[in-house]
Amino acid sequence: MKICIIGTHSTGKTTLVNELAKHFKNKGKQTKTISELSRLCPHPINETTSIDAQTWILNEQMRYEDLYQMTGSWVFCDRGTIDNFAYLERAANDQPIDHLLTKAVEHMKTYDLVFKTVKLDKKAIEDGVRSTDDEFRDDIDARITRLLEEHDIAHVLLPESLDVGVHVGFVDQLITNN
């Protein structure tokens, strides 16, 4: 099982991924998590990111997922290729990146479940890495939503809640009922 949590930055993805892995481990599943790889990127991220930076992140995401899936574990991904592509699209400024869009969209088919966070009226907390600029966060969220719709990518919108327990219960119930 491979599950990804997507959405703009600072919407609780990392916390949810870690809690889901812990929850399903307690239910007897072997779990692995893939953290947001932008934090490891050797290039600038956020508003000053580049095609090179975002291509690196996109490729690393797919590489880690392939490695972790070979372990037979349930893999929980903090981001998926489509939200990585949203940052790449923003950085491209009309440069040709169709081949990377195709790659990202095709890869989205490898997830068993995709959950999208909702950006609520909560300010991003300064963590020294991610931007706290609301306009930037809104732009990325709108891009992700548009990409999901344009490419008919199956996903489930998480409940509008700041309570990670609500989200864990929601995901668990959806998995249990399938």
NORVEN-V892758 format. One record per helix or strand of 2 or more residues. SS is the DSSP state (H for helix, E for strand). FROM is the first residue (numbers start at 1). LEN is the number of residues. Records with the same first field share a line. If there is no record, write none. Layout:
# NORVEN-V892758
SS = FROM-LEN  FROM-LEN
This chain:
# NORVEN-V892758
E = 2-5  31-4  74-5  113-4  156-2
H = 13-14  37-4  46-3  51-19  81-12  98-11  134-17  164-14
